[in-house]
């Protein structure tokens, strides 16, 4: 008889479609969270707020990776 060791769930990787609004991204992520948590009713606000944090964190990291905006003005 073999024993199974529990595996830690890996942190979810946020799949982002950059062609949709932030609100739509949050809604899609909240729906994913609802599904992952067993489709239990009554946690819609919690799921939404978690999704909002994840999407905002992704967006912030994306902006930081791009670096500071470059000025179009150049000095001579």
Secondary structure as UniProt FT lines:
FT   TURN            18..19
FT   HELIX           22..36
FT   TURN            37..38
FT   TURN            41..42
FT   HELIX           44..66
//
